[in-house]
């Protein structure tokens, strides 16, 4: 199984702290799954990754 290191920027942490506690938990849980190699619903665009949720939330990251 591929494992990934997740690096969070200060900007990401600042943004995350503005989200509701429920949404913060959902996003952080998804990030934990990514570290194990499970990306869930996502699209890849030349190194850019769009993480998608059914409620319309989008988080963008890169590899």
SULNORBEL-V51290 format. One record per residue. N is the residue number from 0. RES is the residue in one small letter. PSI is psi in whole degrees, -180 to 180 (* if undefined). OMEGA is omega as a letter, one per 30 degrees, with the letter a starting at -180 (* if undefined). D_CENTER is the distance of its C-alpha to the mean C-alpha in Angstrom with 1 decimal. Layout:
N:RES:PSI:OMEGA:D_CENTER ; N:RES:PSI:OMEGA:D_CENTER
This chain:
0:x:134:l:18.9 ; 1:x:133:l:16.7 ; 2:x:143:a:14.7 ; 3:x:145:l:12.2 ; 4:x:130:a:12.3 ; 5:x:123:l:9.2 ; 6:x:128:l:10.7 ; 7:x:128:l:9.8 ; 8:x:164:l:12.2 ; 9:x:-38:l:14.6 ; 10:x:-42:l:13.7 ; 11:x:-47:a:10.0 ; 12:x:-40:l:11.7 ; 13:x:-46:l:14.4 ; 14:x:-45:a:12.4 ; 15:x:-38:l:10.5 ; 16:x:-16:l:14.2 ; 17:x:-9:a:15.4 ; 18:x:161:l:13.5 ; 19:x:155:l:15.4 ; 20:x:-39:l:15.4 ; 21:x:-47:a:14.5 ; 22:x:-38:l:11.4 ; 23:x:-45:l:10.4 ; 24:x:-42:l:11.1 ; 25:x:-46:a:9.3 ; 26:x:-46:a:5.8 ; 27:x:-34:l:7.1 ; 28:x:-41:l:8.5 ; 29:x:-42:l:5.9 ; 30:x:-39:l:4.8 ; 31:x:-40:l:8.6 ; 32:x:-36:l:9.1 ; 33:x:-38:l:7.5 ; 34:x:-21:l:10.0 ; 35:x:-2:l:12.6 ; 36:x:4:l:12.1 ; 37:x:109:a:11.0 ; 38:x:-19:a:8.4 ; 39:x:-153:a:9.9 ; 40:x:114:a:10.6 ; 41:x:166:l:9.7 ; 42:x:148:l:12.0 ; 43:x:136:a:12.9 ; 44:x:92:l:15.1 ; 45:x:56:l:16.9 ; 46:x:-23:l:14.2 ; 47:x:137:l:11.8 ; 48:x:129:l:8.9 ; 49:x:113:l:8.2 ; 50:x:131:a:5.9 ; 51:x:143:l:8.6 ; 52:x:155:a:10.1 ; 53:x:-25:l:13.9 ; 54:x:1:l:14.4 ; 55:x:-7:l:13.5 ; 56:x:138:l:10.2 ; 57:x:137:l:8.3 ; 58:x:132:a:5.5 ; 59:x:139:l:7.0 ; 60:x:177:l:7.0 ; 61:x:161:l:10.1 ; 62:x:*:*:11.9
